[in-house]
Amino acid sequence: MTPPEPAALVYVFAVCRGGDLTALAELPGLGTGAPVRTLPAGPLTAVVQDVPAAGFGEEALRQRLSDRDELERCARAHHAVITAVSALVPAVPLPLATLYLDDGRVREALGERRTSFLTALDRIAGRAEWGVKVYAPTGAPPSAPGAGPGAGATPG
């Protein structure tokens, strides 16, 4: 006899060392109605949200993530939670759709990867991540005044 399907799964957004994360409860997360919450596991804390198993089980998740609009919505929600956590404390983001059967399984997973999470948190503490976009004009580059073919050219 197979065990019954759980009513809810635990979606994990990020791992940190704790801190004042009460503001996270105000986030919509994935929009399931359940609050974003923290789950202590020794020196680590997982930022999680309970999600309905019917909507996030293996087959439902495969369908959800194959729909471009739904994939974008989930990715943006995932990123919003990670951004909010990272604004409060150093955090290691987990991949999109990291799911566990229950809180106990999340704690086990954090325990198994404890050293790597702590090492990563040590490495990013006190640092900031920056993104830079560079825009290049399209078309041919403008010619410099007085520049003609071979003007100023030197053999090289």
ZADOLUM-307204 format. One record per atom (N, C-alpha, C): residue in three letters; x, y, z. Coordinates in steps of 0.2 Angstrom, whole numbers, plus 5000, padded with zeros to 4 digits. Layout:
// residues N
AlaXYZ ...
// end
This chain:
// residues 156
Met500449945000 Met500050005000 Met500450065000 Thr500350114995 Thr500750174995 Thr500550225000 Pro500950265003 Pro500750315008 Pro500350365004 Pro499850395008 Pro499450455005 Pro499850515003 Glu499650544998 Glu499950604995 Glu499850665001 Pro500450695003 Pro500350745008 Pro499950805005 Ala499550845009 Ala499150895007 Ala499550955005 Ala500150965008 Ala500551025006 Ala501350995006 Leu501651035002 Leu502451025001 Leu502751085004 Val503451085005 Val503751145007 Val504251165002 Tyr504151224999 Tyr504551254994 Tyr505051304998 Val505651284996 Val506251324999 Val506551374994 Phe506551434996 Phe506851494992 Phe507551504993 Ala507751505000 Ala508451525001 Ala508651495008 Val509351495009 Val509551475016 Val510051535018 Cys509951555025 Cys510351605028 Cys510551585035 Arg510751625039 Arg510951615046 Arg510451635051 Gly509851655049 Gly509351685053 Gly509451765053 Gly509151795058 Gly509151865059 Gly508451885059 Asp508351955059 Asp507651975059 Asp507351975052 Leu506951915051 Leu506651905045 Leu505851915045 Thr505651945050 Thr504851945051 Thr504551985045 Ala504852025042 Ala504552065036 Ala504352015030 Leu504751955030 Leu504551905025 Leu503851885025 Ala503551885031 Ala502851855031 Ala502351895027 Glu502551955026 Glu502152005022 Glu502151985014 Leu502651945012 Leu502751935005 Leu502251885003 Pro502051894996 Pro501551844994 Pro501851774992 Gly502551774991 Gly502851714988 Gly502551694982 Leu502351634982 Leu502051604976 Leu501351614975 Gly501051654980 Gly500351664979 Gly499851614981 Thr500151564986 Thr499751504988 Thr499251524994 Gly499351584997 Gly498951605002 Gly499351585009 Ala499751545009 Ala500151525015 Ala500751585015 Pro500951605021 Pro501451655022 Pro502151625021 Val502551665018 Val503251645018 Val503551645025 Arg503951595027 Arg504151585034 Arg504851565034 Thr505151565040 Thr505751535041 Thr505751475045 Leu506251425044 Leu506251365047 Leu506951355049 Pro507051355056 Pro507751355059 Pro507951275058 Ala508651265057 Ala508951205056 Ala509651205059 Gly509751205065 Gly510451215068 Gly510651285067 Pro511251295064 Pro511451365063 Pro511151395057 Leu510851355053 Leu510551385047 Leu509751395047 Thr509551435043 Thr508851455043 Thr508551445035 Ala508051405034 Ala507851405027 Ala507251455027 Val507151485021 Val506551535020 Val506151495015 Val505551475018 Val505051425015 Val504351455014 Gln503951415010 Gln503251425010 Gln502951365009 Asp502351345012 Asp501951285011 Asp501551295005 Val501551245000 Val501251254994 Val500751194993 Pro500251194990 Pro499751134989 Pro500151084985 Ala500151024987 Ala500450964984 Ala500050954977 Ala499450974977 Ala499050964971 Ala499251004965 Gly499551064967 Gly499751114962 Gly500551114961 Phe500951074966 Phe501651074965 Phe501951004965 Gly501550954965 Gly501750884964 Gly502150884958 Glu502450824957 Glu502850814951 Glu502550824944 Glu501950794943 Glu501650804937 Glu501350874936 Ala501050904941 Ala500750974941 Ala501351024940 Leu501951014943 Leu502451054943 Leu502751054936 Arg502750994933 Arg503050994926 Arg502551034921 Gln501951024922 Gln501451064918 Gln501551134919 Arg501551154925 Arg501651224927 Arg502251254924 Leu502751224924 Leu503451254922 Leu503451244914 Ser503051214911 Ser503051204904 Ser502651264901 Asp502251294905 Asp501851354902 Asp502251414903 Arg502451454898 Arg502951504898 Arg502651564903 Asp502051574903 Asp501751634907 Asp501851604915 Glu501651544916 Glu501751524923 Glu502451514925 Leu502851494921 Leu503551494923 Leu503851564924 Glu503651614920 Glu503851674922 Glu503651704928 Arg502951684930 Arg502651704936 Arg503051674942 Cys503151614942 Cys503551574947 Cys504251604948 Ala504551614942 Ala505251634943 Ala505251704946 Arg504851754944 Arg504851814947 Arg504651814954 Ala504151774956 Ala503951764963 Ala504551734967 His504951684964 His505551654968 His506051714969 His506151744963 His506651804964 His506551854969 Ala505851874969 Ala505651924974 Ala505751904981 Val505651844983 Val505751824989 Val506551824991 Ile506951794986 Ile507651794987 Ile507951864988 Thr507651914984 Thr507951984984 Thr507752014991 Ala507151994993 Ala506952025000 Ala507351995006 Val507551935005 Val507951895010 Val508651935010 Ser508851935004 Ser509551965003 Ser509652035005 Ala509152075005 Ala509152145008 Ala509152145015 Leu508952085019 Leu509052085026 Leu509652055029 Val509851995026 Val510351955028 Val510751925022 Pro511351905023 Pro511651865018 Pro511251795017 Ala511151785010 Ala510751725009 Ala511051685003 Val510951625003 Val511151574997 Val510451554994 Pro510351584988 Pro509751564984 Pro509751484982 Leu509151454983 Leu509051394980 Leu508751394973 Pro508851344969 Pro508551344962 Pro507851344963 Leu507551364957 Leu506851374956 Leu506551304957 Ala505951294961 Ala505551234962 Ala505951184966 Thr506251214972 Thr506651164976 Thr506051144982 Leu505851084981 Leu505251064985 Leu505451004990 Tyr505151004996 Tyr505250945000 Tyr504550925003 Leu504550865005 Leu503850835008 Leu503650865014 Asp504150885019 Asp503950925025 Asp504550955028 Asp504450985034 Asp504951025037 Asp505550985039 Gly505350925041 Gly505950875043 Gly506350865037 Arg506150855031 Arg506550835026 Arg506950905024 Val506750965025 Val507051025024 Val507651025028 Arg507551015035 Arg508051015040 Arg508650955038 Glu508350895036 Glu508850845034 Glu509350875029 Ala509050905023 Ala509450925018 Ala509950975020 Leu509651025024 Leu510151075026 Leu510751045031 Gly510550995035 Gly511050965039 Gly511550925034 Glu511350895029 Glu511850865024 Glu512250915020 Arg512050975019 Arg512451025016 Arg512651085020 Arg512651065027 Arg512851125031 Arg513451155030 Thr514051115029 Thr514651145028 Thr514651185022 Ser514351165016 Ser514451205010 Ser513951265011 Phe513451265014 Phe513051325015 Phe513351375020 Leu513651355025 Leu514051395030 Leu514651425026 Thr514951385022 Thr515551415018 Thr515351475013 Ala514751455010 Ala514551505005 Ala514251575009 Leu513951565015 Leu513751625018 Leu514351665021 Asp514851625023 Asp515451665025 Asp515751705019 Arg515751675014 Arg516051705008 Arg515651765006 Ile515051765006 Ile514651825004 Ile514451875009 Ala514651865015 Ala514451905021 Ala514851975020 Gly514552025021 Gly514852095020 Gly514952115013 Arg514652085008 Arg514852095001 Arg514152114997 Ala514252144992 Ala513652164988 Ala513752134981 Glu513152114978 Glu513152094971 Glu512952154966 Trp513252164961 Trp513052214956 Trp512952184950 Gly512452214946 Gly512352194939 Gly512552254935 Val512852244929 Val513052294924 Val512752274918 Lys512452324914 Lys512152314908 Lys512552364903 Val512752334898 Val513152384893 Val512752384886 Tyr512552444884 Tyr512252444878 Tyr512652474872 Ala512752434867 Ala513152454861 Ala512652484855 Pro512852534852 Pro512452554846 Pro512452504841 Thr511952504837 Thr511952464831 Thr512152494825 Gly512352464820 Gly512552494814 Gly513252504814 Ala513552534809 Ala514252554808 Ala514452604813 Pro515052594815 Pro515352644820 Pro515452714817 Pro515252764820 Pro515352834817 Pro516152844816 Ser516252874810 Ser516952894808 Ser517152954812 Ala517852954814 Ala518053014817 Ala518153074812 Pro518153134814 Pro518253194809 Pro518953184806 Gly518953194800 Gly519653194796 Gly519853124795 Ala519553084797 Ala519753014796 Ala519552984789 Gly519952964785 Gly519752934779 Gly520152874778 Pro520052834773 Pro520352774772 Pro521152784773 Gly521452744778 Gly522152744779 Gly522352804783 Ala521952844785 Ala522152904789 Ala522352884796 Gly522952904798 Gly523252884804 Gly523352814805 Ala523352774800 Ala523452704801 Ala524252694801 Thr524452644805 Thr525152624805 Thr525152554805 Pro525752534802 Pro525752464801 Pro525852424808 Gly525552374808 Gly525552334815 Gly525652264814 
// end
